[in-house]
């Protein structure tokens, strides 16, 4: 069985920080978490392509 590994780390956090800085305004924790999960999901899809 060929297992794929998902690496959580700087890449997703860096993307989240870029998104946060680009917005130019404070975000609620729920919105921040939702965006982080979207970034991680996108990373998984990219890895599987």
FENDARA-V875634 format. One record per residue. N is the residue number from 0. RES is the residue in one small letter. NEAR is the number of other C-alpha atoms within 8 Angstrom. Layout:
n:res:near
N:RES:NEAR
N:RES:NEAR
//
This chain:
n:res:near
0:x:2
1:x:3
2:x:4
3:x:4
4:x:4
5:x:5
6:x:4
7:x:7
8:x:6
9:x:6
10:x:7
11:x:12
12:x:9
13:x:8
14:x:9
15:x:11
16:x:8
17:x:8
18:x:8
19:x:11
20:x:8
21:x:6
22:x:6
23:x:6
24:x:6
25:x:5
26:x:7
27:x:6
28:x:6
29:x:6
30:x:8
31:x:9
32:x:8
33:x:8
34:x:9
35:x:11
36:x:8
37:x:8
38:x:11
39:x:10
40:x:8
41:x:8
42:x:9
43:x:9
44:x:8
45:x:7
46:x:6
47:x:5
48:x:4
//
